[in-house]
Amino acid sequence: MREMNDFPKLLNAGADALIVCFSESISERDNQQVIALQQSLAESDLPIFDLVPAYSSLMVYYDVTRITEQPLREALQPYIADSQLTKGQEQGQLHTIDVYYGDEVGPDLTRVMERHELSQEEVVRQHTESPFRVYALGFAPGFAYMGTLPEPLVMPRLERPRERIPAGSVAIAEQQTSIYPLQSPGGWNIIGRTAQSLYQPQNGIISSLNVGDSVQFRAISKQQFVDSGGDLEGFDD
């Protein structure tokens, strides 16, 4: 008999949605299962009109005029079982993002250094050493939640979020890292900035990154950043 905390779980998420939850943690294996399930359901004939992947879960929106919750739960079971058999399906795209790490564009860089007793060079090395996986999209259009950070870079969110963070700001919070794709409020620690545009609605690109992709950050100089179109605009605080 299955225990109540066994995974995967199928949870009600409203009148027209179910959540398939593979775990309550962040792991590449669980995220691979999420993507495998998303792909198989997208190709199925089930009356599903939207699929929203996250770290370890998949939100399934369905047409209530064509199917009710219990029959859908039963129909989803073989797809869920098949997704658990995946052994690392096709990998997502690898993106290289050039970043200028400096106090002008990274107002929290010094705080990260002081908290972990690291030099700026070591903070940059830790952040650029290995690719980060895109686990989820959300908060703002094109905002990609990536992880997981090495322990020396793990930082709590800011106690008081900023009202304005420039587009392209590279940030860290807890075990995650991300890039603010457009100017917005935010409570993550800003350590650098990229001149690469990830949000281009005029070209039909809401997000250059997709769940399952990987991002390799690459450090560049201030001059390289400016030459590539980067803006050194500061922060209000």
C-alpha positions as CSV (number, residue, x, y, z in Angstrom):
1,M,0.0,0.0,0.0
2,R,1.3,3.4,-1.0
3,E,2.1,5.9,1.8
4,M,0.5,9.4,1.7
5,N,3.8,11.0,1.0
6,D,4.7,8.7,-1.9
7,F,5.5,10.4,-5.2
8,P,4.4,11.0,-7.9
9,K,1.2,12.7,-6.6
10,L,-1.8,14.0,-8.5
11,L,-3.2,17.0,-6.8
12,N,-6.3,19.1,-7.6
13,A,-5.4,22.6,-8.7
14,G,-8.8,24.1,-9.4
15,A,-11.8,23.5,-11.5
16,D,-9.8,22.7,-14.7
17,A,-6.3,21.7,-13.5
18,L,-4.3,19.0,-11.9
19,I,-0.7,19.1,-10.7
20,V,1.5,16.1,-11.2
21,C,4.2,16.4,-8.5
22,F,7.3,14.1,-8.6
23,S,8.9,15.4,-5.4
24,E,9.2,18.4,-3.2
25,S,12.9,19.0,-3.9
26,I,15.1,20.4,-6.7
27,S,16.8,17.7,-8.7
28,E,17.7,17.3,-12.4
29,R,16.2,13.8,-12.4
30,D,12.8,15.0,-11.3
31,N,12.9,17.9,-13.8
32,Q,13.7,15.4,-16.6
33,Q,10.6,13.5,-15.7
34,V,8.6,16.6,-15.8
35,I,9.8,17.4,-19.3
36,A,9.3,13.9,-20.5
37,L,5.7,13.9,-19.2
38,Q,5.1,17.3,-20.8
39,Q,6.3,16.1,-24.1
40,S,4.2,12.9,-24.1
41,L,1.1,14.7,-23.0
42,A,1.6,17.4,-25.6
43,E,1.6,14.7,-28.3
44,S,-1.4,12.8,-26.8
45,D,-5.1,13.0,-27.7
46,L,-6.2,13.9,-24.2
47,P,-8.3,17.1,-24.0
48,I,-5.5,19.2,-22.5
49,F,-5.1,22.8,-23.5
50,D,-2.0,23.9,-21.5
51,L,1.0,22.4,-19.7
52,V,3.1,24.4,-17.3
53,P,6.4,22.7,-16.1
54,A,8.2,23.7,-12.9
55,Y,11.0,22.3,-10.8
56,S,9.5,18.9,-10.0
57,S,5.9,19.3,-11.1
58,L,3.7,19.7,-14.1
59,M,0.4,21.7,-14.1
60,V,-2.1,20.2,-16.5
61,Y,-5.0,22.3,-17.7
62,Y,-7.9,20.4,-19.3
63,D,-11.1,21.0,-21.1
64,V,-13.9,20.3,-18.6
65,T,-16.5,20.1,-21.4
66,R,-14.8,17.0,-22.7
67,I,-13.5,15.2,-19.6
68,T,-14.0,15.3,-15.8
69,E,-11.3,15.1,-13.1
70,Q,-11.5,11.4,-12.2
71,P,-11.4,10.0,-15.8
72,L,-8.4,12.3,-16.5
73,R,-6.6,11.1,-13.4
74,E,-7.0,7.6,-14.7
75,A,-5.9,8.5,-18.2
76,L,-2.8,10.3,-16.9
77,Q,-1.4,7.2,-15.0
78,P,0.3,5.4,-17.9
79,Y,1.9,8.7,-19.1
80,I,3.2,9.3,-15.6
81,A,4.5,5.8,-15.3
82,D,6.3,6.1,-18.7
83,S,7.9,9.4,-17.7
84,Q,9.5,7.7,-14.7
85,L,11.3,5.3,-17.0
86,T,13.1,8.0,-18.8
87,K,16.9,7.9,-18.6
88,G,17.7,11.4,-19.5
89,Q,15.9,12.2,-22.7
90,E,17.2,14.7,-25.3
91,Q,19.1,17.5,-23.6
92,G,17.9,21.1,-23.9
93,Q,19.9,23.8,-25.6
94,L,23.1,25.2,-24.0
95,H,23.2,29.0,-23.9
96,T,26.4,31.0,-23.2
97,I,25.6,34.3,-21.4
98,D,28.3,37.0,-21.2
99,V,28.3,38.8,-17.8
100,Y,30.1,41.8,-16.4
101,Y,30.6,41.3,-12.7
102,G,31.2,44.7,-11.1
103,D,30.0,47.0,-8.3
104,E,28.4,49.4,-10.7
105,V,26.0,46.8,-12.0
106,G,26.2,44.3,-9.1
107,P,25.4,46.2,-5.9
108,D,25.2,43.0,-3.8
109,L,28.5,41.6,-5.0
110,T,30.4,42.9,-2.0
111,R,27.8,41.5,0.4
112,V,28.2,38.1,-1.2
113,M,32.0,38.3,-0.8
114,E,31.8,39.4,2.8
115,R,29.2,36.8,3.8
116,H,31.2,33.9,2.5
117,E,34.7,35.5,2.9
118,L,35.4,35.2,-0.8
119,S,37.3,37.4,-3.2
120,Q,35.5,38.8,-6.2
121,E,37.5,36.5,-8.4
122,E,36.3,33.5,-6.5
123,V,32.7,34.6,-6.6
124,V,32.9,35.0,-10.3
125,R,34.7,31.6,-10.7
126,Q,32.0,29.9,-8.7
127,H,29.3,31.4,-10.8
128,T,30.9,30.7,-14.1
129,E,32.5,27.3,-13.4
130,S,29.6,25.0,-14.5
131,P,26.4,25.4,-16.5
132,F,23.1,25.9,-14.6
133,R,19.9,24.0,-15.5
134,V,16.7,26.0,-16.3
135,Y,14.2,24.4,-13.9
136,A,11.2,26.8,-14.3
137,L,10.0,30.0,-15.9
138,G,7.9,32.5,-14.0
139,F,7.6,35.7,-11.9
140,A,8.0,37.9,-15.1
141,P,8.1,37.0,-18.8
142,G,11.3,35.2,-19.5
143,F,12.5,35.0,-15.9
144,A,14.3,31.6,-15.7
145,Y,14.9,29.9,-12.4
146,M,18.2,28.1,-12.7
147,G,20.2,26.0,-10.3
148,T,21.6,24.8,-8.3
149,L,24.2,27.2,-6.9
150,P,27.4,25.9,-5.3
151,E,27.2,26.3,-1.5
152,P,29.6,29.2,-1.3
153,L,27.1,31.4,-3.3
154,V,23.9,30.5,-1.5
155,M,22.4,33.7,-0.2
156,P,19.0,34.6,1.3
157,R,16.7,37.0,-0.5
158,L,16.9,40.7,0.3
159,E,15.0,41.7,3.4
160,R,13.7,44.7,1.5
161,P,13.1,44.1,-2.3
162,R,14.3,46.8,-4.7
163,E,11.6,48.7,-6.6
164,R,13.6,48.8,-9.8
165,I,16.1,46.3,-11.1
166,P,17.6,47.0,-14.6
167,A,17.0,44.5,-17.4
168,G,19.9,42.1,-17.8
169,S,20.7,42.0,-14.1
170,V,22.2,38.7,-13.0
171,A,21.0,37.6,-9.6
172,I,21.3,34.9,-7.0
173,A,18.9,33.8,-4.2
174,E,19.1,30.7,-2.0
175,Q,20.1,27.9,-4.3
176,Q,19.0,29.6,-7.5
177,T,20.4,32.1,-10.1
178,S,18.6,34.0,-12.7
179,I,18.6,37.0,-15.1
180,Y,16.0,39.8,-14.9
181,P,14.8,39.9,-18.5
182,L,13.2,43.3,-18.2
183,Q,13.2,46.1,-15.7
184,S,11.1,45.1,-12.7
185,P,11.0,45.0,-8.9
186,G,12.9,42.2,-7.2
187,G,14.4,40.8,-4.0
188,W,17.3,38.8,-5.3
189,N,21.0,39.6,-4.9
190,I,22.4,41.3,-8.0
191,I,26.0,40.4,-8.8
192,G,26.4,41.4,-12.4
193,R,24.7,42.3,-15.7
194,T,24.5,41.0,-19.3
195,A,23.9,42.9,-22.4
196,Q,22.2,40.0,-24.1
197,S,18.5,40.4,-24.5
198,L,16.4,37.4,-23.4
199,Y,13.0,39.1,-23.8
200,Q,12.2,40.2,-27.3
201,P,8.5,40.5,-27.7
202,Q,8.9,42.5,-30.9
203,N,10.4,39.4,-32.4
204,G,7.9,37.0,-30.9
205,I,10.5,35.9,-28.3
206,I,9.0,35.9,-24.7
207,S,11.9,33.8,-23.4
208,S,15.1,32.8,-25.0
209,L,15.4,30.1,-22.4
210,N,13.2,27.0,-21.9
211,V,12.8,24.5,-19.1
212,G,15.5,21.8,-19.6
213,D,18.0,24.2,-21.2
214,S,21.3,25.0,-19.6
215,V,23.1,28.3,-19.2
216,Q,26.9,28.8,-19.0
217,F,27.8,32.2,-17.6
218,R,31.0,33.7,-19.0
219,A,32.8,36.7,-17.3
220,I,33.7,39.6,-19.5
221,S,35.4,43.0,-18.8
222,K,33.6,46.3,-18.4
223,Q,34.9,47.4,-21.8
224,Q,33.6,44.3,-23.5
225,F,30.3,44.8,-21.8
226,V,30.0,48.4,-23.0
227,D,31.2,47.5,-26.5
228,S,28.5,44.9,-26.7
229,G,25.8,47.5,-25.9
230,G,25.7,47.1,-22.1
231,D,24.3,49.9,-20.0
232,L,26.2,50.8,-16.8
233,E,23.1,52.5,-15.3
234,G,23.3,52.3,-11.6
235,F,20.7,51.5,-8.9
236,D,18.5,53.8,-6.9
237,D,19.9,52.4,-3.6
